[in-house]
Amino acid sequence: MPNVFGAPHKGTEPRHEQVVFCQDEASGLRAIIAIYSTALGPSLGGTRFYPYGSEEEALADVLNLSRGMAYKNALAGLDLGGGKAVIIGDPATDKSEAMLRAYGRFVQSLNGRYYTACDVGTFSEDMDIVARECRFVTGRTVAHGGAGDSSILTAFGVFQGMRAAAETVWGAPTLRGKRVGVEGVGKVGHRLVEHLREDGADVVICDVDEAAVDRVRALHPEVEVVADADAMVRTELDVYAPCALGGSLNDDTVPVLAARIVCGAANNQLAHSGVEKRLADRGILYAPDYVVNSGGVIQVADEIEGFNFDRAKARAAGIFDTTRKIFALASDEGVPPAVAADRLAERRMSEVGRLRSILL
């Protein structure tokens, strides 16, 4: 099977502050919560409900994802650290009220060091259940004072990053007349298609879920469909937008990728360290995933203050400027954009985190 987890950020091995294994036999809960950093504030990251093949796979995923959240939150300008949680199981058959409430008890036991939200396999309605046992929950339904579906601003932010990439490559911040391939048209991908069509882009899609493809085609019959992810990377494209699971940029796909830009919503798109250099060597501009897909975390973070959509959207619009800044830094320092993004995030975590040592 493909690598669905992707690679951790470069440098030394992760130095997580805390990793908690959670188990409740009665409800069937098996979960792992990983807190990478609280240098900028309480850690924030979603809960992924996924049928991992083993506990080792689940641990590898939550460690990578939690570190990615620290970098994402840092570059989004949030006063929040990075954390993530995974629940091991099939959400279609294993999820229950008792399990979610048991999970909420474990999150509550961390006393605010970790705020949870939605991710793959979990939804705002699930967060409402978790919140019955826990105060540290975001991404709740509108009926319960939450922001609702975070895919709205995730897709908006990816589109802003893509506009910045288009400006860097073609001189104008628009995808009009460009051919964009969206791999995965689920919660985020189908909304990205809407932004692209409104901007005048020609769109190609694929998804393992035929119903997701049919939903997009019903609204946009002019959209082209290719068979699968392998066919997508080999298709003549201007922009490749991976919006499914991670690891899509690897030793097999990068050599055959025809696109000039890679910019999508999936987490951990680079299968391993070194892929970012191979993209740069081929002249392919890579918009770092954790930069452009931060609209969702911006949305749920705003909920902690008392959600205001216009305020959150204005902050998510800043992804355009952040992405431009990263491309400029990469050019000035002669490094791939992924390296430049890492440096900016690490600098903010170090500089702002240091302030916590100042006694008040």
C-alpha positions as CSV (number, residue, x, y, z in Angstrom):
1,M,0.0,0.0,0.0
2,P,1.2,3.6,-0.4
3,N,2.8,5.4,2.4
4,V,-0.2,7.2,4.0
5,F,1.7,8.8,6.8
6,G,4.4,10.9,5.0
7,A,7.7,12.0,6.4
8,P,8.5,14.0,9.6
9,H,10.2,17.4,9.2
10,K,13.9,17.4,8.7
11,G,16.5,17.6,11.3
12,T,16.9,15.6,14.5
13,E,14.3,13.0,15.6
14,P,11.2,14.4,17.2
15,R,11.6,15.5,20.8
16,H,8.0,15.4,22.0
17,E,7.1,16.9,25.4
18,Q,4.5,14.2,26.2
19,V,3.0,11.1,24.6
20,V,-0.1,9.6,26.3
21,F,-1.5,6.1,25.5
22,C,-5.2,5.9,26.4
23,Q,-7.2,2.7,26.8
24,D,-10.7,2.1,28.0
25,E,-11.6,-1.6,27.6
26,A,-15.3,-1.3,28.2
27,S,-15.8,1.2,25.3
28,G,-13.1,-0.2,23.1
29,L,-11.1,3.0,23.1
30,R,-7.4,2.8,22.1
31,A,-6.0,6.2,21.5
32,I,-2.6,8.0,21.5
33,I,-2.2,11.8,22.3
34,A,1.1,13.3,21.3
35,I,2.2,16.8,22.4
36,Y,5.2,18.0,20.5
37,S,5.6,21.5,21.8
38,T,3.8,24.0,24.1
39,A,6.5,26.8,23.5
40,L,3.9,29.1,21.9
41,G,0.9,28.0,24.1
42,P,-1.3,25.0,24.6
43,S,-1.0,22.4,21.9
44,L,-3.8,22.2,19.3
45,G,-4.5,19.5,16.8
46,G,-7.2,17.2,15.6
47,T,-8.2,13.7,16.5
48,R,-7.8,11.2,13.7
49,F,-10.0,8.1,13.8
50,Y,-8.3,5.5,11.5
51,P,-8.0,1.7,11.2
52,Y,-4.3,1.5,11.6
53,G,-2.7,-1.9,11.0
54,S,-0.8,-1.8,14.3
55,E,-0.2,0.4,17.3
56,E,3.3,1.1,15.9
57,E,1.7,2.6,12.7
58,A,-0.6,4.7,14.9
59,L,2.3,5.9,17.0
60,A,4.4,6.9,13.9
61,D,1.5,8.8,12.5
62,V,0.6,10.7,15.6
63,L,4.3,11.7,16.2
64,N,4.6,13.0,12.7
65,L,1.3,14.8,12.7
66,S,1.8,16.4,16.1
67,R,5.1,17.9,15.1
68,G,3.6,19.1,11.8
69,M,0.9,20.9,13.9
70,A,3.6,22.7,15.9
71,Y,5.1,24.1,12.7
72,K,1.7,24.8,11.2
73,N,0.4,26.7,14.2
74,A,3.7,28.7,14.4
75,L,3.5,29.8,10.8
76,A,-0.2,30.6,11.1
77,G,0.8,33.2,13.7
78,L,-1.2,31.4,16.4
79,D,-0.2,31.4,20.1
80,L,-0.6,27.7,20.2
81,G,1.7,24.7,20.2
82,G,1.5,21.4,18.3
83,G,-0.4,18.3,19.3
84,K,-2.4,15.5,17.7
85,A,-4.4,12.5,18.7
86,V,-5.3,9.2,17.0
87,I,-8.0,6.7,17.8
88,I,-7.3,3.2,16.5
89,G,-10.3,1.7,14.8
90,D,-12.8,2.0,11.9
91,P,-15.0,5.1,12.5
92,A,-17.7,3.5,10.4
93,T,-18.1,0.5,12.8
94,D,-16.3,1.2,16.0
95,K,-17.2,4.8,16.9
96,S,-19.7,5.2,19.8
97,E,-20.8,7.8,22.3
98,A,-19.1,5.8,25.1
99,M,-15.8,5.7,23.3
100,L,-15.8,9.4,22.4
101,R,-16.8,10.3,26.0
102,A,-14.0,8.1,27.3
103,Y,-11.6,9.8,25.0
104,G,-12.8,13.2,26.3
105,R,-11.9,12.1,29.8
106,F,-8.3,11.5,28.8
107,V,-8.1,14.8,27.0
108,Q,-9.5,16.5,30.1
109,S,-6.9,14.8,32.3
110,L,-4.2,16.8,30.5
111,N,-5.6,20.0,32.0
112,G,-5.5,22.2,28.9
113,R,-2.1,21.2,27.6
114,Y,-3.9,19.8,24.5
115,Y,-6.9,21.1,22.7
116,T,-8.6,18.6,20.3
117,A,-10.6,19.1,17.1
118,C,-11.7,17.2,14.0
119,D,-9.6,15.3,11.6
120,V,-9.9,12.3,9.3
121,G,-12.7,10.1,10.6
122,T,-14.1,12.7,13.1
123,F,-16.6,15.5,12.7
124,S,-18.0,18.4,14.6
125,E,-20.8,16.3,16.0
126,D,-18.2,14.0,17.5
127,M,-16.5,17.0,19.1
128,D,-19.8,17.9,20.7
129,I,-19.8,14.4,22.4
130,V,-16.2,14.7,23.5
131,A,-17.0,18.1,25.0
132,R,-19.5,16.5,27.3
133,E,-16.5,15.2,29.3
134,C,-13.9,17.8,28.4
135,R,-13.5,21.6,28.3
136,F,-10.6,21.6,25.8
137,V,-12.4,21.0,22.5
138,T,-12.7,23.1,19.4
139,G,-14.3,22.5,16.0
140,R,-17.8,22.1,17.5
141,T,-21.1,22.5,15.7
142,V,-22.5,25.9,15.2
143,A,-25.5,24.9,17.4
144,H,-23.0,24.5,20.3
145,G,-21.2,27.8,19.7
146,G,-18.5,26.3,17.5
147,A,-17.1,27.1,14.1
148,G,-18.6,24.1,12.4
149,D,-16.9,22.6,9.3
150,S,-13.2,23.6,9.3
151,S,-12.8,22.4,5.7
152,I,-14.3,25.7,4.6
153,L,-11.2,27.8,5.5
154,T,-8.8,24.9,4.8
155,A,-9.8,25.0,1.2
156,F,-9.8,28.8,1.1
157,G,-6.2,28.8,2.6
158,V,-4.9,26.2,0.1
159,F,-6.3,28.4,-2.7
160,Q,-4.5,31.4,-1.3
161,G,-1.3,29.5,-1.2
162,M,-1.9,28.3,-4.8
163,R,-2.4,31.9,-5.9
164,A,0.9,32.9,-4.3
165,A,2.6,30.0,-6.1
166,A,1.1,31.0,-9.4
167,E,2.3,34.6,-8.9
168,T,5.8,33.2,-8.3
169,V,5.9,31.0,-11.4
170,W,3.7,32.9,-13.9
171,G,3.7,36.5,-12.6
172,A,0.0,36.8,-11.6
173,P,-1.9,35.5,-8.6
174,T,-4.5,33.6,-10.5
175,L,-5.2,30.1,-11.8
176,R,-7.2,31.3,-14.8
177,G,-6.5,29.2,-17.8
178,K,-4.3,26.8,-15.8
179,R,-4.9,23.1,-15.6
180,V,-5.2,22.0,-12.0
181,G,-5.4,18.3,-10.8
182,V,-7.1,17.8,-7.5
183,E,-6.4,14.4,-6.0
184,G,-9.1,13.7,-3.4
185,V,-12.4,15.6,-3.6
186,G,-13.6,14.9,-0.1
187,K,-14.3,17.5,2.6
188,V,-11.6,19.9,1.5
189,G,-10.9,18.9,-2.1
190,H,-14.5,19.5,-3.4
191,R,-14.4,23.0,-1.9
192,L,-11.0,23.7,-3.5
193,V,-12.6,22.7,-6.9
194,E,-15.2,25.4,-6.3
195,H,-12.5,28.1,-5.8
196,L,-10.6,27.0,-8.8
197,R,-13.6,27.0,-11.1
198,E,-14.6,30.4,-9.9
199,D,-11.1,31.6,-10.7
200,G,-11.3,30.2,-14.2
201,A,-9.1,27.1,-13.9
202,D,-9.6,23.9,-15.8
203,V,-9.9,21.1,-13.3
204,V,-9.0,17.4,-13.3
205,I,-10.1,15.2,-10.4
206,C,-9.8,11.7,-8.9
207,D,-10.9,10.0,-5.7
208,V,-11.2,6.4,-4.5
209,D,-14.8,7.3,-3.5
210,E,-17.0,7.3,-6.6
211,A,-19.7,9.2,-4.7
212,A,-17.3,12.0,-4.1
213,V,-16.5,12.2,-7.8
214,D,-20.1,12.1,-8.7
215,R,-20.9,15.0,-6.3
216,V,-18.3,17.2,-8.0
217,R,-19.4,16.2,-11.5
218,A,-23.1,17.0,-10.7
219,L,-22.1,20.6,-9.9
220,H,-19.3,20.8,-12.6
221,P,-19.9,18.4,-15.5
222,E,-17.1,20.1,-17.3
223,V,-14.5,18.7,-14.8
224,E,-12.3,15.9,-16.2
225,V,-12.0,12.7,-14.2
226,V,-9.0,10.4,-14.3
227,A,-8.8,6.8,-12.9
228,D,-6.6,7.2,-9.9
229,A,-3.7,8.9,-8.2
230,D,-1.2,7.2,-10.4
231,A,-2.9,8.5,-13.5
232,M,-3.2,12.0,-11.9
233,V,0.5,12.5,-11.4
234,R,1.2,11.5,-15.0
235,T,-1.5,13.8,-16.5
236,E,-0.4,17.0,-18.1
237,L,-1.0,19.6,-15.4
238,D,0.1,23.1,-14.5
239,V,-0.7,22.4,-10.8
240,Y,-0.9,19.2,-8.8
241,A,-3.1,19.5,-5.7
242,P,-2.8,16.4,-3.4
243,C,-5.8,16.6,-1.0
244,A,-6.0,13.0,0.2
245,L,-3.7,11.1,2.6
246,G,0.0,11.8,2.9
247,G,3.1,10.5,1.1
248,S,2.0,11.3,-2.4
249,L,5.3,12.9,-3.3
250,N,7.8,10.0,-3.4
251,D,10.5,8.4,-5.4
252,D,8.0,7.0,-7.9
253,T,5.8,10.1,-8.4
254,V,8.3,12.9,-8.5
255,P,10.2,11.7,-11.6
256,V,7.0,11.5,-13.6
257,L,5.1,14.5,-12.2
258,A,4.3,16.9,-15.1
259,A,3.1,19.8,-13.0
260,R,5.0,23.0,-12.5
261,I,3.5,23.6,-9.0
262,V,2.5,21.3,-6.2
263,C,0.0,22.9,-3.7
264,G,-2.6,20.8,-1.9
265,A,-4.4,20.2,1.4
266,A,-3.0,16.8,2.4
267,N,-0.7,16.6,5.4
268,N,2.8,15.2,5.2
269,Q,2.9,15.1,1.4
270,L,6.7,14.4,1.3
271,A,7.2,10.7,1.7
272,H,10.7,11.2,3.1
273,S,13.4,13.7,3.6
274,G,15.1,14.6,0.4
275,V,12.0,14.7,-1.8
276,E,11.8,18.5,-1.4
277,K,15.2,18.7,-3.1
278,R,14.2,16.4,-5.9
279,L,11.2,18.6,-6.6
280,A,13.4,21.7,-6.6
281,D,16.0,20.0,-8.9
282,R,13.2,19.3,-11.4
283,G,12.0,22.9,-11.3
284,I,8.8,22.1,-9.5
285,L,7.7,24.7,-7.0
286,Y,6.4,23.0,-3.8
287,A,4.1,25.0,-1.5
288,P,4.7,23.4,1.9
289,D,1.6,21.6,3.0
290,Y,1.5,22.7,6.6
291,V,1.6,26.3,5.5
292,V,-1.1,26.3,2.9
293,N,-3.5,24.0,4.7
294,S,-3.5,25.9,7.9
295,G,-6.9,27.6,7.3
296,G,-8.7,24.9,9.2
297,V,-6.6,25.2,12.3
298,I,-7.0,29.0,12.1
299,Q,-10.7,28.5,12.0
300,V,-10.9,26.2,15.0
301,A,-8.3,28.2,17.0
302,D,-10.6,31.3,16.6
303,E,-13.3,29.3,18.3
304,I,-11.3,29.4,21.5
305,E,-11.8,33.2,21.6
306,G,-15.4,32.9,20.6
307,F,-15.8,32.2,16.9
308,N,-16.1,35.0,14.4
309,F,-16.0,33.8,10.8
310,D,-14.9,37.1,9.2
311,R,-12.0,37.4,11.6
312,A,-10.9,33.9,11.0
313,K,-11.2,34.3,7.2
314,A,-9.2,37.5,7.3
315,R,-6.4,35.6,9.1
316,A,-6.6,32.7,6.7
317,A,-6.3,35.2,3.8
318,G,-2.8,35.9,5.3
319,I,-1.7,32.5,4.0
320,F,-1.1,34.2,0.7
321,D,1.5,36.6,2.1
322,T,3.1,33.9,4.3
323,T,3.5,31.6,1.3
324,R,5.0,34.4,-0.8
325,K,7.4,35.2,2.1
326,I,8.5,31.5,2.2
327,F,9.2,31.4,-1.6
328,A,11.2,34.7,-1.4
329,L,13.3,33.3,1.6
330,A,13.9,30.1,-0.3
331,S,15.1,32.0,-3.3
332,D,17.4,34.3,-1.2
333,E,18.9,31.4,0.8
334,G,19.1,28.9,-2.1
335,V,17.1,26.2,-0.3
336,P,13.8,24.5,-1.2
337,P,10.6,26.1,0.1
338,A,10.1,23.3,2.6
339,V,13.4,24.1,4.3
340,A,12.6,27.8,4.3
341,A,9.3,27.1,5.9
342,D,10.8,25.0,8.6
343,R,13.4,27.7,9.4
344,L,10.7,30.3,9.8
345,A,8.6,28.1,12.0
346,E,11.5,27.1,14.2
347,R,12.6,30.7,14.5
348,R,9.2,31.8,15.8
349,M,8.9,28.9,18.2
350,S,12.4,29.8,19.6
351,E,12.0,33.5,19.7
352,V,8.5,33.7,21.1
353,G,8.9,30.6,23.3
354,R,11.9,32.3,24.9
355,L,9.7,35.1,26.2
356,R,8.1,32.6,28.6
357,S,11.2,32.6,30.6
358,I,10.8,36.3,31.4
359,L,9.3,36.6,34.9
360,L,6.3,38.9,35.2
